Amino acid sequence: MSSRRRYGEQPRSRAGRHFIQTQVRTDVYLRVRELMEHHNLSASGAVHHLLRERFGLPPLPPFNQHPVSTDSTHG
């Protein structure tokens, strides 16, 4: 079986996840990195949050939760 992808076929990792590569402007990259560092998110999680924010969709955890205490066991 060939390892070449057919047109339109998404590349996958061994875990079955999709890879998406894109180029972004420096200001976008810095915003993504900021979210990743401050909220312990993956790059895809940070981008997902920014897209939801841009289109006026409600935030997902951890952005929809207000911290009650610093010793919470959630998340």
Secondary structure, 3 states (H helix, E strand, C coil): CCCCCCCCCCCECCCCCECCCCCCCHHHHHHHHHHHHHHCCCHHHHHHHHHHHHCCCCCCCCCCCCCCCCCCCCC
